[in-house]
Amino acid sequence: MHRTVKYLPVIALVLLAVALVAGYQYATRPSVIVPHIRTGMPESAPLAATHTFPFESATVTITVPVDASVYDGAKNTDKSVSIYGNVSESTWVSDSFRAMVDDPAQDQLYDDLTGQFRNIKEQQGLSDDEYLELMAAYTQSFTYVSTGSPAKFPVETVVDGTGDCADRSLLLAGLLSHEGYRVALFVFSPEAHMALGVGSTDFLYRDTGYAYLETTNYSFVGIPPEELEGGVTLQSYPLVIPIGNGTKLYGSGAETRYIENADNLSEQQTTQLEPRIISLQPGLTAEQDQIAQLNARMQQLRNAGNIPGYNAQVSDHNTLVAEYNAQLASYQQLVSQYNQYAALHNYIVTHEFDRPGVYAYVTAHPLS
């Protein structure tokens, strides 16, 4: 976020103190001027923001009308922050992001979106945890686009259908807080990354008091990414910015922890098994060639009518075949184990919008 710092000239402050003491005290009190959406009279029909995404075993489509003047006002708003006096970075960063999430011009948008989500919750009989995951999947499914510009207001992200980590985190924070969930923004300044913190009964991120929720792709509550785009890993402790006053907690952290443990085990096992499988392949190929050559010699002896010579090779042939079959059985057992672990990992990473389904799959396919 661009930071514009404005200092009042010292001479002006002194003169102002002489003329208007109260004005002087007000002018020097530390303050932060944050972005706000300025709207005019709607000059066109509402914009229809439609987005389709997978959730659990279904495909969901959300369409909401968006006031064009709110969208245009958000897009044209100066998103720089002005700071007067001695204000800490954590304060002005927190104030600015809260203002973008909670700007009252977006209240109707939140009402319209959550109205759609509540209908789906009722129709599908979703739990509170699944309801949170529904809104998360909606936000995570937007196309990732990073322009290097200041973060967008949530209304912009909804209409554009695109956004980076900050854009999508602000939108999801607004949705979840609007629905009473305990939520916070995680700002990792050194890594230039933003994610979400979700109040949870389990699987909390470090000592933040929240579970980690990534917004740039489908992911489960509680599981941070191994690395970000460009190979960046999260090393710093985030600035935690609570949003709203929600108290509702996520209660499926134990399940996502179980899923992560199973995925970690599957990755560990496939990593260990792969070189063992590869190392056995040359030996098996060499034994196949040896058996094939011996078969050819035996066939020649047989065709020539040299039955004693043929019979003399039978014992060696059977020994080679028995050794090959034993090694092949070991190889196939390793391949079967590898495929089991790989299938589990692949299922998990391709269904991160379906926590209940993945948990059911993992528990039905226990790993040794």
N, C-alpha and C positions, 0 to 999 in steps of 0.2 A: 504494500500500500504506500502510495506517495505521501510524504510528510511535508507539509508546508508550515514552517514555524514563523510566526509574526511577532516581532518585538516592537513595543511602543517606544519612541524616543524618550530618553531620560528627561530632557528639558520640558517636554510636553506633560509628562507625569507630574513634575514639580509645579508647573503652572496650574495644572488641573487641581492639585492638592490645595493650592491657595484659594482657588475660586469655589470648588465644590468638593468638600471632604468626602462626602458619601460616594461621589462619582469616582474619586481616587481609590477608595477602598474596593469598589466593585471592579475597577479596571485592573487592579493588581492581584485580585484573587485568582488562583490557578483555575483554568477552565479549558475545556476541549470543545471545539466546534466540529460536529460530526456531520456526515452527509445525510440529507433528507430528500425524499422524492417530492418534487414540485410538480403538481398536475394542473392542467387547465380544463376547460370544458371539453367533454368528448366530442370530437369532430368526425368520428367514423364509427361504424358498427364494431361491436366487441370482436377481439381476435379469438379464434378457436384454437386452443392449444391441445393437440391430441398426441398421446404417447402410448405405445404398445410395448409390453415387456412380459417376460415369463415370470410366473410366481407359483411355487410348488408344482403341481402337475397341470396347471392351466396357463393360458395366455390371457393377460389382462389389458384392456384398453381404457385409458382415462382421457376424457375430453372435458375441458373447462373453458368458459368464456372469460376473457381477460380484457379489462378496461384498457382500450388503446392509449388513453391519456396517461394512465399509470405506467404502462410499459414504456411509452415515449419519454415520460418524465424521468423514470429510472435510468433509462439509457443515456439521457442527456444531462443527468445530474453530475456535478463536479464531485468526484469521490475522494478528493484529497481531504486531509484532516488539518485543521488549524489549532495550534496549541498556544495558550497564553500562560506564562508563568512556569513554575517548576513542576511539571507534570511527568510522572514516570512513564516509560515506554509501555509497561504492562497496562497502565491505566488507560492511555489513549487508544491503544490497540483494542482493548476490551470494550471500551465505550463505542468505538467506531463499528466494530462487528456486531455488537448488540443492536445498535441503531439500524443497521442494514437488515438484520433479521426481523426486528420488531416494528419497522416503519409502519405506521397506521394505514398508509395508503394501500398496503398489501393485505389488510384484514379480510377483505372480500375474497381475495384469491385463496387464502388459507381456508376460509369457510367453504368455498366451492370445492376445493380439493378434498378436504376432509369429509365433506358430504358424500363425495364419490367413494372414498375409501370406507366410510362407515356402511354404505350400502353393500359393498363387497364383503365386509366383515360379517354383516348380518346374513347375507345370502349363503356364504360358505361356512358360517359357524366358526369363525376364527377366534382363537384365544387372544388375550392381550399381547402375548409374545408374538404370535403370528401377525397380528395387526401391525406391530412395530416393524416386523420383517417385510410386510407388504409395502409400507411406505419407504423402507430402506431399499427394496428391490426397484421400486419406481425411480428413486433418485440415482441409484447405482447404474441403472441401465442407460442413462443419458450418454451421448457420445462425448468422449474426452477431447476437449480442445483447450489448449493453453495459449493465450495471446500475449502473455506478459503484462497485461493491463491490470489495473486494480480489480478487486473482486466485484462480481456483479450482484445486484439485488436479486433475491429469489425470483421475483416476477420476470426478470430477464432470462434467467435460466430455464424457467418453465416454458416461456414462449420460444426461446432459441432452440431448446432441446439439446443444448450442449453446455459444457462447463468443465472447469478444472477442479482440483481438490477443494479449493476454498468456495467456489460457486456452489458446488453440490452439498458441501457440509453446511453452509448457511441455509440452504433450502431445507435440508432434512432436519436441521436443528429447529427451524421454524415450525415444520409440520409436527414433529414429536412434542415440542413444548406446547403447541396449540392443543394437543390431545392429552396433555397432563403427564407426560413422561418426564422423568428427571434426566436432563440432558446438558451437555457442555461441549464447547468447541475445544479441540486440542490443537494448539498452534506450536509447531516445531520450527522455530525461526531459523536455526542453522541449516536445516534440511529443506527449507522453503516448502513446508508441507503442512496441510491442515487435515484433520480427521475429526471424528465425533467421539465423545465420551457418553456412554449410556449408563444410567443408574442400574445396577444389577445386584442380584443376591449372590453371585458367584463369578469367578473368572475375571477379576478386576485387573486393570492395567497398572502395573507398578503400584505406587501408593497414592494414585489419583483419586480413588474412591469411585471410579467409573470403569466400565468395560469398554475396550477399544472397538470402534466400528469404522472400517474403511469405507469411503464413499466413491472412490474412483473406479471400482469394479465390484462385481458380485463377491460378497464375502460374509462370513458368519460373525455374529456379535461375539467379541472376545478374542478374535484371532487377528493380530496385526500382520501386515505383509512382511515377508522375509526381506524383501528389498523393493525400493521404488524404481520408477523409470530412471535409466541411466546407472543402475547398480547402487543407488544411494540406500543406505540402511539408517534406520531411526536410532540415533545414539543419544540425543539430547532429551532432557526432561521437558515435557510440553508446558506452555502457558495454558492453564485451565480456565476457561471462560464460561461460567454457568449461564444458561439461557432459560429464562422463564422461572416459574416457581413450581414446576411439576414434581410430583412425588411418586408416580407410578414406576415400578422397577421391573426390569427384565428378569424372568425367572428360569430361563432355559440355558443358563451359562454352564451348568454341569453337562448338558448334552453336547454343547459346542466344544467343551473341553475334551469330552470323550472322542468326538469326531477328530479333533486336532491330534490327539494322542494316537489314534488309529492311522491317521494320515502320515504322521511322523514315522510311525513304525513301518508303514508300507514303503515310504521313501527310503528309509534306512535299509530295509531288507532287499529292495530292488537294487540299490546301490551296491550292496555286498554280493548279491547273487550274480549280477551281470558279468563281472570279470571271471567268476568261477565257470559260468556257462561258456563264455568265450574261450577260456583256456582249455576246455574239454573238446571243443570242436575239431582242432587239428588232429588230435589223437584218434578221434572217431573216424575222421576222413581217411587217415593213414591206414587204419585197420580195415576199413571198407575196401580200400585199394588192394591191400594185401590179400584179403579174402577173395576179391575178384580175380586177382592174378592166379591164386592157387586154384580157383574154380576153372580157369581157362586151361591150366596145365593138366588138371585132372580130366577135363573133357577131351583134351588131345590124346591122353593115354587111353581113354575109353574108346575113342573113335579108332585108334590104332589097334585095338584089341589087346592092349597091354593091361589086362585086368589085375595081375599081381602088383604092377606099378601103381595102378589106380588105387587099389586097396591100401597100399602102403602110405598113401597121402590122406586117407580118411581120418585117422586119429589126429593128425596135425590140423586138418580142416575143422573138425569138431571142437578142438581146443580153442582155435582162433574165434570161431563163432560164439562159443560160450563166453569167452573173455569180452568179445564185442557186445554181446547182449547184456552182460552185467554192467559194462560201462554205459551202454545206451540207456539202461533202466535208471542208473544214477543220474544221467544227463536229463532224461525225461522228467524225473522227480524234481530236479532243480528248476526246469523250465515250467513245470506245473506250479511250483511255489511262486516263481517269478511272476507268472501270468495272474495268479491269485492276488498278489500284492499290487501289481500294476493295474488290474481291473478295479480294485478298491480305490486306489489313488485317482484313477481316471474318473470314476463315478463321482467321487467327492468334488473334484475341481470343476466338473461340468454341471454340477447341480447345487451351486452355492446360493441359489435362490430358493432352496427347498430344504430347510433344516430338518423338519419332521421326517421327510422322505429319506434323507441321507442318514439320519440317526437310525431309522428302521432298517435301512440297507446294511449299515455297519454292524449293528447288533445281530443281524441275520447271517453275517459273514465274518465270524470272529477269527482273528489272526492268532496263530500260535507264536 
